[in-house]
Amino acid sequence: MGSDILYGLGLAAYMGVMILVGYLVKDRIKTSEDYLVGGRSFGLFFNSATLVACFIGGAVLIATPGRIYSVGLWDDVYLSGGALVTIGGGFLCLLIVGSFYLGKMWRCKFISLGDFFYARFGRKTGMVATFLMSLTFIIWIAVQILVFGKIVNAILGWNLETSIIVAMVVICSYTVLGGLFAVCFTDIIQVSITLLGLLVLVPYSISAIGGWDVFSVSYNPELVKLVPADDTPGHHWIAWLAALSITALGNVASPDLMQRAFSAKTANTARGSAFCAAGIFFLFAVLVTIAALCGVIMVANGMITDPYLLGDEAAGIAADPELILPVMSKTILPLPLLILFLGAALSAVMSAAATSSLALAGVVSMNIYRDIFKPGASEKEQVRVTRITVLVIGVIGTVIALSYPDAMELCALCFDLLLAALAVTVTLGLFWKKANTYGAMSGMIAGMAFRVIGGAVDGGAFTLEALAYPMNWYYFTLGAPLVCLAVTVVVSLATQKSCPPLPLPNHD
């Protein structure tokens, strides 16, 4: 039996198990609270695993090695942000939300992040926030679908479009069936397999290049540079700060991240799970970085071989550096271990996609369908609408993935837009009692307009590529939340009497 057939059978078996989990837990879904936040029943172990799954997705496992291969952790030449955007910002975000946000959010007893905007700033502002959140976060889901396709395409040789459609079907199937219960159970499986896969890949990678001694003298230290050089211009430090802020602060307004606060048993569990997740995430980041550096050495030494890259492996990876980890694993791992790594990579992607699509579907069904179109909707009806929304999100994410196949830039754009309009609003809503409806509405619109219009003008076109990476992107990344902050504060203070602030609910 050919190796490609064995890869395919292993992949099919794994996907079947994931869908089976969704089917087995579907009878536990009685209400929208069960479906969307697991009945608020998750302890530290479960909540930590599903929180890690929000971060250990395609952006970390595939896009990050690609960025390390091409420019390193920090890019001092083109100021593209480097891999710090994902692994540096993600680690800081978990520490930040664990210290300041998750416990306070848990006490509000919301089901979705959209509930927060409706309760704190009123119906109209909640509608605008939900729209902006949906518009931006679906890009993150597209990242996972795209990366799934790249993994399968590189390892199995399947057509990219076919691989992406398979990803959508599998992810939507078990998410629709089992909701957050299914996602949580599969998260535990998938995070464990992903970690095991990396723990296997890294020693094999080091051994393949000649051992740790060879690695320590062969890797390029410029690729692991964490900060700009001492003699670089000041705007390099602005770009560095912007790169970290994209995910460290933009992620604060992620619906899937906040959903983990709502699913925990207690406020302390919500906070503690963020710190546990940060430790696990750091381990993932170290392993991924070492593996990517080994891949760079292998390409330089002509060790990478893969028949799916048009017969020219180095040129193929140079054209799409995000292929480096799956192609490297296929080159050095024996068949059983390669299947394990394939499962690990797809596990990470599927976990992130499922948690994200469920969180966004919850925002749409609860805060658009229930709060706007049908306030009297029953629990059963809300669950049904959420399931339908998961399917719609999968289709839209697939279209984006097929249209713009650069996972790192899509990832950065998603959290950049969340940072521009929503992260500041969430922060002021939680910690500044004078923030009101008019201020929040004005600030969100102003921040998003500054980032989108300014970025498009600087990039020279209103295209996805120009928005994702304008020439002076770092000024717009840091300027947009500052604009949002200034407008929100000024308008809120000027309208305190005409628009009294709404209190934040506390059910502690």
Secondary structure by P-SEA (a helix, b strand, c coil): ccaaaaaaaaaaaaaaaaaaaaaaaccccccccccccccccccaaaaaaaaaaaccccccccaaaaaaacccccccccccccccccaaaaaaaaaaaaaccaaaaaaaccccaaaaaaacccaaaaaaaaaaaaacaaaaaaaaaaaaaaaaaaaccccaaaaaaaaaaaaaaaaacccaaaaaaaaaaaaaaaaaaaaaaaaaaaaaaccaaaaaaccccccccccccccccaaaaaaaaaaaacccccccccaaaaaaaaacccaaaaaaaaaaaaaaaaaaaaaaaaaaaaaaaaaaacccccccccccaaaaaaacccaaaaaaaaacccaaaaaaaaaaaaaaaaaaaaaaaaaaaaaaaaccccccccccccaaaaaaaaaaaaaaaaaaaaaaaaacccaaaaaaaaaaaaaaccaaaaaaaaccccccaaaaaaaaaaaaaaaaaaaaaaacccccccccccccccccaaaaaaaaaaaaaaaaaaccccccbbbbbbcc
